[in-house]
């Protein structure tokens, strides 16, 4: 399966949900906004939304600081 993540094309062997992808990338679901094919995906849909080859994602991670 081919996904474009933040402009970079990545290949994955297995079918993934959005949550599984975030876990694979070691990103906390609570600190990331996911845009899937130009639409913001609410966090409660991450577990059930299956990704398909050709999907485009933008992942924005919140970072604290002072």
Phi and psi in radians as a Rosetta constraint file:
Dihedral C 1 N 2 CA 2 C 2 CIRCULARHARMONIC -1.873 0.35
Dihedral N 2 CA 2 C 2 N 3 CIRCULARHARMONIC 2.182 0.35
Dihedral C 2 N 3 CA 3 C 3 CIRCULARHARMONIC -2.155 0.35
Dihedral N 3 CA 3 C 3 N 4 CIRCULARHARMONIC 2.548 0.35
Dihedral C 3 N 4 CA 4 C 4 CIRCULARHARMONIC -1.831 0.35
Dihedral N 4 CA 4 C 4 N 5 CIRCULARHARMONIC 2.037 0.35
Dihedral C 4 N 5 CA 5 C 5 CIRCULARHARMONIC -2.080 0.35
Dihedral N 5 CA 5 C 5 N 6 CIRCULARHARMONIC 2.031 0.35
Dihedral C 5 N 6 CA 6 C 6 CIRCULARHARMONIC 0.863 0.35
Dihedral N 6 CA 6 C 6 N 7 CIRCULARHARMONIC 0.728 0.35
Dihedral C 6 N 7 CA 7 C 7 CIRCULARHARMONIC 1.514 0.35
Dihedral N 7 CA 7 C 7 N 8 CIRCULARHARMONIC -0.090 0.35
Dihedral C 7 N 8 CA 8 C 8 CIRCULARHARMONIC -1.880 0.35
Dihedral N 8 CA 8 C 8 N 9 CIRCULARHARMONIC 2.273 0.35
Dihedral C 8 N 9 CA 9 C 9 CIRCULARHARMONIC -1.424 0.35
Dihedral N 9 CA 9 C 9 N 10 CIRCULARHARMONIC 2.249 0.35
Dihedral C 9 N 10 CA 10 C 10 CIRCULARHARMONIC -2.215 0.35
Dihedral N 10 CA 10 C 10 N 11 CIRCULARHARMONIC 2.561 0.35
Dihedral C 10 N 11 CA 11 C 11 CIRCULARHARMONIC -1.887 0.35
Dihedral N 11 CA 11 C 11 N 12 CIRCULARHARMONIC 2.357 0.35
Dihedral C 11 N 12 CA 12 C 12 CIRCULARHARMONIC -2.253 0.35
Dihedral N 12 CA 12 C 12 N 13 CIRCULARHARMONIC 2.441 0.35
Dihedral C 12 N 13 CA 13 C 13 CIRCULARHARMONIC -1.342 0.35
Dihedral N 13 CA 13 C 13 N 14 CIRCULARHARMONIC -0.715 0.35
Dihedral C 13 N 14 CA 14 C 14 CIRCULARHARMONIC -1.763 0.35
Dihedral N 14 CA 14 C 14 N 15 CIRCULARHARMONIC 2.755 0.35
Dihedral C 14 N 15 CA 15 C 15 CIRCULARHARMONIC -1.211 0.35
Dihedral N 15 CA 15 C 15 N 16 CIRCULARHARMONIC 2.384 0.35
Dihedral C 15 N 16 CA 16 C 16 CIRCULARHARMONIC -2.266 0.35
Dihedral N 16 CA 16 C 16 N 17 CIRCULARHARMONIC 2.598 0.35
Dihedral C 16 N 17 CA 17 C 17 CIRCULARHARMONIC -1.557 0.35
Dihedral N 17 CA 17 C 17 N 18 CIRCULARHARMONIC 2.960 0.35
Dihedral C 17 N 18 CA 18 C 18 CIRCULARHARMONIC -1.061 0.35
Dihedral N 18 CA 18 C 18 N 19 CIRCULARHARMONIC -0.745 0.35
Dihedral C 18 N 19 CA 19 C 19 CIRCULARHARMONIC -1.071 0.35
Dihedral N 19 CA 19 C 19 N 20 CIRCULARHARMONIC -0.751 0.35
Dihedral C 19 N 20 CA 20 C 20 CIRCULARHARMONIC -1.104 0.35
Dihedral N 20 CA 20 C 20 N 21 CIRCULARHARMONIC -0.670 0.35
Dihedral C 20 N 21 CA 21 C 21 CIRCULARHARMONIC -1.110 0.35
Dihedral N 21 CA 21 C 21 N 22 CIRCULARHARMONIC -0.798 0.35
Dihedral C 21 N 22 CA 22 C 22 CIRCULARHARMONIC -1.048 0.35
Dihedral N 22 CA 22 C 22 N 23 CIRCULARHARMONIC -0.729 0.35
Dihedral C 22 N 23 CA 23 C 23 CIRCULARHARMONIC -1.114 0.35
Dihedral N 23 CA 23 C 23 N 24 CIRCULARHARMONIC -0.735 0.35
Dihedral C 23 N 24 CA 24 C 24 CIRCULARHARMONIC -1.063 0.35
Dihedral N 24 CA 24 C 24 N 25 CIRCULARHARMONIC -0.653 0.35
Dihedral C 24 N 25 CA 25 C 25 CIRCULARHARMONIC -1.488 0.35
Dihedral N 25 CA 25 C 25 N 26 CIRCULARHARMONIC 0.018 0.35
Dihedral C 25 N 26 CA 26 C 26 CIRCULARHARMONIC 1.017 0.35
Dihedral N 26 CA 26 C 26 N 27 CIRCULARHARMONIC 0.794 0.35
Dihedral C 26 N 27 CA 27 C 27 CIRCULARHARMONIC -1.962 0.35
Dihedral N 27 CA 27 C 27 N 28 CIRCULARHARMONIC 2.397 0.35
Dihedral C 27 N 28 CA 28 C 28 CIRCULARHARMONIC -1.368 0.35
Dihedral N 28 CA 28 C 28 N 29 CIRCULARHARMONIC 2.203 0.35
Dihedral C 28 N 29 CA 29 C 29 CIRCULARHARMONIC -1.023 0.35
Dihedral N 29 CA 29 C 29 N 30 CIRCULARHARMONIC -0.549 0.35
Dihedral C 29 N 30 CA 30 C 30 CIRCULARHARMONIC -1.283 0.35
Dihedral N 30 CA 30 C 30 N 31 CIRCULARHARMONIC -0.304 0.35
Dihedral C 30 N 31 CA 31 C 31 CIRCULARHARMONIC -2.001 0.35
Dihedral N 31 CA 31 C 31 N 32 CIRCULARHARMONIC 0.242 0.35
Dihedral C 31 N 32 CA 32 C 32 CIRCULARHARMONIC -2.254 0.35
Dihedral N 32 CA 32 C 32 N 33 CIRCULARHARMONIC 2.395 0.35
Dihedral C 32 N 33 CA 33 C 33 CIRCULARHARMONIC -1.798 0.35
Dihedral N 33 CA 33 C 33 N 34 CIRCULARHARMONIC 2.314 0.35
Dihedral C 33 N 34 CA 34 C 34 CIRCULARHARMONIC -1.945 0.35
Dihedral N 34 CA 34 C 34 N 35 CIRCULARHARMONIC 2.189 0.35
Dihedral C 34 N 35 CA 35 C 35 CIRCULARHARMONIC -1.908 0.35
Dihedral N 35 CA 35 C 35 N 36 CIRCULARHARMONIC 2.084 0.35
Dihedral C 35 N 36 CA 36 C 36 CIRCULARHARMONIC -1.973 0.35
Dihedral N 36 CA 36 C 36 N 37 CIRCULARHARMONIC 2.028 0.35
Dihedral C 36 N 37 CA 37 C 37 CIRCULARHARMONIC 0.893 0.35
Dihedral N 37 CA 37 C 37 N 38 CIRCULARHARMONIC 0.829 0.35
Dihedral C 37 N 38 CA 38 C 38 CIRCULARHARMONIC 1.261 0.35
Dihedral N 38 CA 38 C 38 N 39 CIRCULARHARMONIC 0.285 0.35
Dihedral C 38 N 39 CA 39 C 39 CIRCULARHARMONIC -2.230 0.35
Dihedral N 39 CA 39 C 39 N 40 CIRCULARHARMONIC 2.329 0.35
Dihedral C 39 N 40 CA 40 C 40 CIRCULARHARMONIC -1.182 0.35
Dihedral N 40 CA 40 C 40 N 41 CIRCULARHARMONIC 2.318 0.35
Dihedral C 40 N 41 CA 41 C 41 CIRCULARHARMONIC -1.862 0.35
Dihedral N 41 CA 41 C 41 N 42 CIRCULARHARMONIC 2.106 0.35
Dihedral C 41 N 42 CA 42 C 42 CIRCULARHARMONIC -1.163 0.35
Dihedral N 42 CA 42 C 42 N 43 CIRCULARHARMONIC 2.610 0.35
Dihedral C 42 N 43 CA 43 C 43 CIRCULARHARMONIC -1.040 0.35
Dihedral N 43 CA 43 C 43 N 44 CIRCULARHARMONIC -0.543 0.35
Dihedral C 43 N 44 CA 44 C 44 CIRCULARHARMONIC -1.232 0.35
Dihedral N 44 CA 44 C 44 N 45 CIRCULARHARMONIC -0.200 0.35
Dihedral C 44 N 45 CA 45 C 45 CIRCULARHARMONIC -1.670 0.35
Dihedral N 45 CA 45 C 45 N 46 CIRCULARHARMONIC -0.118 0.35
Dihedral C 45 N 46 CA 46 C 46 CIRCULARHARMONIC -1.032 0.35
Dihedral N 46 CA 46 C 46 N 47 CIRCULARHARMONIC -0.681 0.35
Dihedral C 46 N 47 CA 47 C 47 CIRCULARHARMONIC -1.236 0.35
Dihedral N 47 CA 47 C 47 N 48 CIRCULARHARMONIC -0.527 0.35
Dihedral C 47 N 48 CA 48 C 48 CIRCULARHARMONIC -1.785 0.35
Dihedral N 48 CA 48 C 48 N 49 CIRCULARHARMONIC -0.193 0.35
Dihedral C 48 N 49 CA 49 C 49 CIRCULARHARMONIC -1.515 0.35
Dihedral N 49 CA 49 C 49 N 50 CIRCULARHARMONIC 1.939 0.35
Dihedral C 49 N 50 CA 50 C 50 CIRCULARHARMONIC -1.517 0.35
Dihedral N 50 CA 50 C 50 N 51 CIRCULARHARMONIC 2.381 0.35
Dihedral C 50 N 51 CA 51 C 51 CIRCULARHARMONIC -1.486 0.35
Dihedral N 51 CA 51 C 51 N 52 CIRCULARHARMONIC 2.601 0.35
Dihedral C 51 N 52 CA 52 C 52 CIRCULARHARMONIC -2.129 0.35
Dihedral N 52 CA 52 C 52 N 53 CIRCULARHARMONIC 2.651 0.35
Dihedral C 52 N 53 CA 53 C 53 CIRCULARHARMONIC -0.982 0.35
Dihedral N 53 CA 53 C 53 N 54 CIRCULARHARMONIC 2.313 0.35
Dihedral C 53 N 54 CA 54 C 54 CIRCULARHARMONIC 1.725 0.35
Dihedral N 54 CA 54 C 54 N 55 CIRCULARHARMONIC -0.160 0.35
Dihedral C 54 N 55 CA 55 C 55 CIRCULARHARMONIC -1.127 0.35
Dihedral N 55 CA 55 C 55 N 56 CIRCULARHARMONIC 2.617 0.35
Dihedral C 55 N 56 CA 56 C 56 CIRCULARHARMONIC -2.064 0.35
Dihedral N 56 CA 56 C 56 N 57 CIRCULARHARMONIC 2.223 0.35
Dihedral C 56 N 57 CA 57 C 57 CIRCULARHARMONIC -2.149 0.35
Dihedral N 57 CA 57 C 57 N 58 CIRCULARHARMONIC 2.493 0.35
Dihedral C 57 N 58 CA 58 C 58 CIRCULARHARMONIC -2.060 0.35
Dihedral N 58 CA 58 C 58 N 59 CIRCULARHARMONIC 2.181 0.35
Dihedral C 58 N 59 CA 59 C 59 CIRCULARHARMONIC -1.988 0.35
Dihedral N 59 CA 59 C 59 N 60 CIRCULARHARMONIC 2.130 0.35
Dihedral C 59 N 60 CA 60 C 60 CIRCULARHARMONIC -2.030 0.35
Dihedral N 60 CA 60 C 60 N 61 CIRCULARHARMONIC 2.081 0.35
Dihedral C 60 N 61 CA 61 C 61 CIRCULARHARMONIC -1.800 0.35
Dihedral N 61 CA 61 C 61 N 62 CIRCULARHARMONIC 2.306 0.35
Dihedral C 61 N 62 CA 62 C 62 CIRCULARHARMONIC -1.413 0.35
Dihedral N 62 CA 62 C 62 N 63 CIRCULARHARMONIC 2.364 0.35
Dihedral C 62 N 63 CA 63 C 63 CIRCULARHARMONIC -2.224 0.35
Dihedral N 63 CA 63 C 63 N 64 CIRCULARHARMONIC 2.251 0.35
Dihedral C 63 N 64 CA 64 C 64 CIRCULARHARMONIC -1.506 0.35
Dihedral N 64 CA 64 C 64 N 65 CIRCULARHARMONIC 2.766 0.35
Dihedral C 64 N 65 CA 65 C 65 CIRCULARHARMONIC -3.128 0.35
Dihedral N 65 CA 65 C 65 N 66 CIRCULARHARMONIC 3.047 0.35
